[in-house]
Amino acid sequence: MDENEVVDLVRAAIMLSIELSAPVMLVGLVVGTAIALVQALTQVQEVTLVFVPKILAIFLAIFIGLPMMTVSLVEFMNLLADRIVAIK
């Protein structure tokens, strides 16, 4: 395995981690921004009010996206296993 293949594998792993985490992070961003806007409009400055809806939304996004995440991770693992077998 030469340097170019290692760089390609690392690039693929980084892109996979971005693809898997982006939907969950975007859900957290949207929910956090919406709650912050509601807090600013109603002048309710409760610190703990942000965390419960954001955690629930993130858990829901993970629950919904878990089948897609699993398929992507299995495909990447199969790619890695094929590359390992090809080396020997």
C-alpha positions as CSV (number, residue, x, y, z in Angstrom):
1,M,0.0,0.0,0.0
2,D,1.6,3.3,-1.1
3,E,1.1,6.8,0.2
4,N,-1.6,7.7,-2.3
5,E,-3.8,4.8,-1.2
6,V,-3.4,5.7,2.5
7,V,-4.3,9.4,1.7
8,D,-7.4,8.2,-0.2
9,L,-8.5,6.0,2.7
10,V,-8.0,8.8,5.2
11,R,-9.9,11.2,2.9
12,A,-12.7,8.7,2.6
13,A,-12.9,8.1,6.3
14,I,-13.0,11.9,7.0
15,M,-15.7,12.4,4.4
16,L,-17.7,9.5,5.9
17,S,-17.5,11.0,9.3
18,I,-18.7,14.3,8.0
19,E,-21.6,12.7,6.1
20,L,-22.7,10.8,9.2
21,S,-22.4,13.6,11.6
22,A,-23.7,16.5,9.4
23,P,-27.5,15.7,9.7
24,V,-27.3,15.3,13.4
25,M,-25.3,18.5,13.8
26,L,-27.7,20.4,11.6
27,V,-30.7,19.3,13.6
28,G,-29.0,20.5,16.8
29,L,-28.1,23.8,15.1
30,V,-31.7,24.4,13.9
31,V,-33.4,23.4,17.1
32,G,-30.9,25.4,19.2
33,T,-31.4,28.5,17.0
34,A,-35.2,28.2,17.1
35,I,-35.2,27.9,20.9
36,A,-32.8,30.8,21.3
37,L,-35.1,32.8,19.1
38,V,-38.1,31.9,21.2
39,Q,-36.2,32.7,24.3
40,A,-35.2,36.1,22.9
41,L,-38.8,36.9,21.9
42,T,-40.4,35.9,25.1
43,Q,-37.5,37.1,27.4
44,V,-37.5,33.7,29.2
45,Q,-33.8,33.2,29.9
46,E,-33.8,29.7,31.4
47,V,-30.5,28.0,30.7
48,T,-31.9,24.4,31.0
49,L,-34.7,25.2,28.5
50,V,-32.3,24.8,25.6
51,F,-30.9,21.4,26.4
52,V,-34.0,19.1,26.7
53,P,-35.5,19.9,23.3
54,K,-32.1,19.9,21.6
55,I,-31.2,16.5,23.1
56,L,-34.6,15.0,22.2
57,A,-34.2,16.3,18.6
58,I,-30.7,14.9,18.3
59,F,-31.8,11.5,19.6
60,L,-34.7,11.5,17.1
61,A,-32.3,12.4,14.3
62,I,-29.9,9.6,15.3
63,F,-32.8,7.2,15.5
64,I,-34.1,8.1,12.1
65,G,-30.7,8.2,10.5
66,L,-29.3,5.1,12.1
67,P,-30.2,2.7,9.2
68,M,-28.4,5.0,6.7
69,M,-25.4,5.4,9.0
70,T,-25.2,1.6,9.5
71,V,-25.3,1.0,5.8
72,S,-22.6,3.6,5.1
73,L,-20.3,2.2,7.8
74,V,-20.8,-1.4,6.6
75,E,-19.9,-0.4,3.1
76,F,-16.8,1.5,4.3
77,M,-15.8,-1.5,6.4
78,N,-16.2,-3.8,3.3
79,L,-14.0,-1.4,1.3
80,L,-11.3,-1.6,4.0
81,A,-11.5,-5.4,4.3
82,D,-11.2,-5.7,0.5
83,R,-8.1,-3.4,0.6
84,I,-6.6,-5.4,3.4
85,V,-7.2,-8.7,1.5
86,A,-5.7,-7.2,-1.6
87,I,-2.4,-6.4,0.2
88,K,-1.6,-9.9,1.1
